Amino acid sequence: MSDVPMAVEASGRLADFLSRHPKLAVLTGAGVSTESGIPDYRDASGAWKCAPPMQHQQFMSSHAARQRYWARALVGFRTLHRARPGIAHTALAQLEVEGLVAGVITQNVDGLHQKAGSRRVIDLHGRAEQVRCMACGALRMRHDLHAELAECNPHWLDRKSAARPDGDADLEGDFSDFQVPGCRRCGQGVWKPDVVFFGDRVPGDRVARARAMIDEASALLVVGSSLMVYSGYRFVRQAAGANKPIACLNLGHTRADALYALKVEAPVGKTLDTVVATLTGAGQAAG
């Protein structure tokens, strides 16, 4: 079966779910942004496609780890910076306009939901476009830090490598000569992307806002996430514990497969676009 008929058939089931449960909450993962050219971490079975990402403690405790991280980011962040919203982002924004989606909790750090027009978005893991000094808390736009990194390391600018998720690059080698500037405001802090690294905790106020969104919603829709990370999976457990209907649109296995009232395995963008067309008479051509 080709992608288009599959999306049309799947969209009918999803459209019926949304029509029966308006004002639902949506939990999104990397599968929403792959159509925007941003790779994801896991395959259809939920296993790692590549080496696991940087751990928080490793980044904070090792200058060598920070050299490696920022060198790879200087090369790889171009993909994330240039990414534009895909059909899935646009469809979810339109469903919010129509009053069918109450809000989005996203595990992604790319900001594409907001760029597509979604207004009520909780960035569970933060936003990659900012960096924060881990000593004094100063915030800085990431492109500004990257300009300083480029000035300090001009010989790295012609490096090319395949992009990895979250603005990383699949680049190995000797990073010992890579210069990483510190915070000029306090003179001692290290710059870290204002995102939750693996091994770190999601801020409590963010979790509380996401839990409140689940409480207020009529149902939950999971889109493009394997839910292998607990930070997202907890909200599916919360919805299940409150006996709220849960649907999932994802290509492949997820950690919560046993909890869904509806599981649809079909292309995310085409399927959501057809849902919009079915429920509102709008949407882009799904072909």
C-alpha positions as CSV (number, residue, x, y, z in Angstrom):
1,M,0.0,0.0,0.0
2,S,1.4,3.4,-0.9
3,D,1.8,6.2,1.6
4,V,-1.2,8.2,0.4
5,P,-3.9,5.5,0.7
6,M,-2.5,4.5,4.0
7,A,-2.6,8.1,5.3
8,V,-6.2,8.5,4.1
9,E,-7.4,5.3,5.8
10,A,-5.5,6.1,9.0
11,S,-6.7,9.7,9.0
12,G,-10.3,8.5,9.0
13,R,-9.8,6.7,12.3
14,L,-7.9,9.7,13.8
15,A,-10.5,12.2,12.6
16,D,-13.2,10.1,14.3
17,F,-11.2,10.1,17.5
18,L,-10.7,13.9,17.4
19,S,-14.3,14.6,16.7
20,R,-15.4,12.5,19.7
21,H,-12.7,14.0,21.9
22,P,-12.3,17.7,21.1
23,K,-9.9,19.9,23.1
24,L,-7.4,17.1,23.4
25,A,-3.8,17.5,24.5
26,V,-1.1,16.5,22.0
27,L,2.3,15.0,23.0
28,T,4.9,15.2,20.2
29,G,8.3,13.7,19.7
30,A,11.1,13.6,17.0
31,G,8.9,11.9,14.4
32,V,7.0,15.2,14.0
33,S,10.2,17.0,12.8
34,T,11.8,14.4,10.6
35,E,9.9,15.7,7.6
36,S,11.7,19.1,8.3
37,G,15.0,17.4,7.8
38,I,15.9,16.9,11.5
39,P,17.0,13.3,12.2
40,D,15.5,11.3,15.1
41,Y,17.3,9.2,17.7
42,R,15.5,5.9,17.5
43,D,14.3,3.3,14.9
44,A,10.9,1.7,14.5
45,S,11.6,-0.7,17.3
46,G,12.6,2.1,19.8
47,A,16.4,1.2,19.6
48,W,19.1,3.8,19.2
49,K,20.0,4.6,15.6
50,C,23.3,6.2,16.7
51,A,25.4,6.6,19.8
52,P,23.4,8.1,22.7
53,P,23.6,11.9,23.1
54,M,25.6,13.9,25.5
55,Q,24.9,13.3,29.2
56,H,24.4,16.3,31.5
57,Q,27.0,15.2,34.1
58,Q,29.5,14.5,31.4
59,F,29.1,17.9,29.8
60,M,29.3,19.7,33.2
61,S,32.3,17.8,34.5
62,S,34.6,17.5,31.4
63,H,36.2,20.3,29.4
64,A,37.1,17.8,26.7
65,A,33.4,16.7,26.5
66,R,32.4,20.4,26.0
67,Q,35.1,20.8,23.3
68,R,33.7,17.8,21.5
69,Y,30.1,19.0,21.9
70,W,30.6,22.5,20.7
71,A,32.8,21.5,17.8
72,R,30.1,19.1,16.6
73,A,27.4,21.7,17.3
74,L,29.2,24.4,15.2
75,V,29.0,22.0,12.3
76,G,25.7,20.3,12.9
77,F,23.4,23.1,14.2
78,R,23.0,24.5,10.7
79,T,20.5,21.8,10.0
80,L,18.4,22.7,13.1
81,H,18.7,26.4,12.5
82,R,17.6,26.2,8.8
83,A,14.7,23.8,9.5
84,R,11.2,25.0,8.7
85,P,7.8,23.6,10.0
86,G,6.6,20.5,8.2
87,I,3.1,19.4,7.3
88,A,2.6,17.9,10.8
89,H,3.4,21.1,12.6
90,T,1.1,23.1,10.3
91,A,-1.7,20.6,10.7
92,L,-1.5,20.6,14.5
93,A,-1.5,24.5,14.5
94,Q,-4.6,24.4,12.4
95,L,-6.4,22.0,14.7
96,E,-5.7,24.3,17.6
97,V,-7.2,27.2,15.6
98,E,-10.3,25.1,15.0
99,G,-10.6,24.3,18.8
100,L,-9.9,20.6,18.4
101,V,-6.4,20.7,20.1
102,A,-6.1,22.4,23.5
103,G,-2.3,22.5,23.5
104,V,0.9,20.7,22.6
105,I,3.5,19.3,25.0
106,T,6.6,18.7,22.9
107,Q,9.8,16.7,23.6
108,N,11.5,18.5,20.7
109,V,13.8,21.5,21.2
110,D,13.5,23.0,17.6
111,G,10.7,25.5,18.2
112,L,8.9,24.4,15.0
113,H,5.5,24.1,16.6
114,Q,5.6,27.9,17.4
115,K,6.9,28.7,14.0
116,A,4.0,26.9,12.4
117,G,1.5,28.9,14.5
118,S,0.7,26.8,17.5
119,R,0.1,29.2,20.4
120,R,-0.1,26.9,23.5
121,V,3.1,24.9,23.5
122,I,5.0,23.5,26.4
123,D,8.7,23.0,25.4
124,L,9.3,20.1,27.8
125,H,13.0,19.9,27.1
126,G,13.6,23.6,26.5
127,R,14.7,25.4,23.3
128,A,17.9,24.9,21.5
129,E,18.1,28.4,20.2
130,Q,19.2,29.7,23.5
131,V,22.3,29.0,25.7
132,R,22.6,29.6,29.5
133,C,25.6,30.2,31.7
134,M,25.6,27.5,34.3
135,A,27.2,29.7,36.9
136,C,25.3,33.0,36.8
137,G,22.2,32.0,34.7
138,A,22.8,34.6,31.9
139,L,20.9,33.8,28.7
140,R,22.3,34.3,25.2
141,M,21.0,33.5,21.8
142,R,22.8,30.5,20.4
143,H,23.6,32.1,17.0
144,D,25.6,34.7,18.9
145,L,27.6,32.1,20.7
146,H,28.1,30.2,17.5
147,A,29.5,33.4,15.9
148,E,32.0,33.6,18.7
149,L,32.9,29.9,18.4
150,A,33.4,30.5,14.6
151,E,35.7,33.5,15.3
152,C,37.8,31.4,17.8
153,N,37.9,28.3,15.5
154,P,37.8,29.5,11.9
155,H,39.5,26.3,10.6
156,W,36.4,24.3,11.7
157,L,34.0,26.2,9.5
158,D,34.7,24.1,6.4
159,R,34.0,20.8,8.1
160,K,31.1,18.9,6.8
161,S,29.2,16.0,8.4
162,A,25.9,14.3,8.5
163,A,23.5,15.9,10.9
164,R,22.3,14.3,14.1
165,P,19.3,15.1,16.2
166,D,19.1,18.3,18.3
167,G,21.8,20.3,16.3
168,D,24.6,17.8,16.7
169,A,26.9,16.4,13.9
170,D,28.2,13.0,13.2
171,L,31.8,14.1,13.6
172,E,34.8,12.4,15.3
173,G,38.4,13.3,15.6
174,D,40.8,15.3,17.7
175,F,38.9,18.2,19.4
176,S,41.7,19.2,21.8
177,D,42.5,22.5,19.9
178,F,38.8,23.6,19.8
179,Q,38.4,26.8,21.8
180,V,35.3,27.1,23.9
181,P,34.8,30.7,25.3
182,G,33.4,31.1,28.8
183,C,30.8,33.5,30.1
184,R,32.1,37.1,30.0
185,R,29.5,38.3,32.4
186,C,30.7,36.3,35.4
187,G,34.0,35.2,34.1
188,Q,33.7,31.6,35.2
189,G,30.6,30.0,33.9
190,V,30.3,27.5,31.0
191,W,27.7,27.9,28.3
192,K,25.2,25.1,27.9
193,P,22.3,24.9,25.5
194,D,19.1,25.8,27.4
195,V,17.8,22.3,27.0
196,V,17.4,19.3,29.2
197,F,20.3,16.9,28.4
198,F,20.0,13.2,29.1
199,G,20.5,12.5,32.8
200,D,19.1,15.9,33.8
201,R,15.7,16.8,35.1
202,V,12.9,18.6,33.5
203,P,12.2,21.8,35.6
204,G,9.3,21.2,38.0
205,D,7.2,24.2,36.9
206,R,7.3,22.8,33.3
207,V,6.2,19.4,34.5
208,A,3.4,21.0,36.5
209,R,2.1,23.0,33.5
210,A,2.2,19.9,31.4
211,R,0.3,17.9,34.0
212,A,-2.3,20.6,34.2
213,M,-2.8,20.5,30.4
214,I,-3.4,16.7,30.6
215,D,-5.9,17.3,33.5
216,E,-7.8,19.9,31.5
217,A,-7.9,17.9,28.2
218,S,-10.6,15.5,27.1
219,A,-8.1,13.0,25.7
220,L,-4.4,12.7,24.7
221,L,-2.9,12.2,21.3
222,V,0.7,11.0,21.0
223,V,2.4,11.9,17.7
224,G,5.8,10.9,16.5
225,S,7.3,9.6,19.8
226,S,8.4,6.2,20.9
227,L,8.1,7.4,24.5
228,M,11.2,5.6,25.5
229,V,12.2,8.6,27.7
230,Y,10.3,8.8,30.9
231,S,9.9,12.6,30.7
232,G,7.2,12.1,28.0
233,Y,5.9,8.7,29.0
234,R,4.8,10.0,32.4
235,F,2.0,12.0,30.8
236,V,0.6,9.0,29.0
237,R,0.5,7.2,32.3
238,Q,-1.2,10.2,33.9
239,A,-3.9,10.2,31.2
240,A,-4.4,6.5,31.5
241,G,-4.6,6.8,35.3
242,A,-7.4,9.4,34.8
243,N,-9.2,7.1,32.3
244,K,-8.7,9.6,29.5
245,P,-8.8,8.1,26.0
246,I,-5.3,8.0,24.4
247,A,-4.5,7.7,20.6
248,C,-1.1,7.4,19.0
249,L,0.1,8.2,15.5
250,N,3.6,6.8,15.2
251,L,5.6,4.6,12.8
252,G,6.8,1.8,15.0
253,H,6.8,0.5,18.6
254,T,6.2,2.8,21.6
255,R,6.6,2.2,25.3
256,A,2.9,2.8,25.8
257,D,1.4,0.5,23.2
258,A,-0.7,-1.3,25.8
259,L,-2.4,1.9,26.9
260,Y,-3.9,3.2,23.6
261,A,-7.5,3.2,22.6
262,L,-6.3,3.8,19.1
263,K,-2.8,3.2,17.5
264,V,-2.2,4.3,14.0
265,E,1.0,3.5,12.2
266,A,1.2,5.8,9.2
267,P,3.2,8.7,7.9
268,V,2.7,11.5,10.4
269,G,2.5,14.6,8.1
270,K,0.2,13.2,5.4
271,T,-2.1,11.6,8.0
272,L,-2.5,14.8,10.1
273,D,-3.0,16.9,7.0
274,T,-5.8,14.6,5.8
275,V,-7.3,14.8,9.4
276,V,-7.4,18.6,9.0
277,A,-9.0,18.3,5.6
278,T,-11.6,15.8,6.9
279,L,-12.6,17.9,10.0
280,T,-12.3,21.4,8.7
281,G,-12.3,21.3,4.9
282,A,-8.8,22.8,5.0
283,G,-5.3,21.3,4.8
284,Q,-2.6,20.8,2.2
285,A,-2.8,18.2,-0.5
286,A,-1.6,14.9,0.9
287,G,0.4,13.9,-2.1
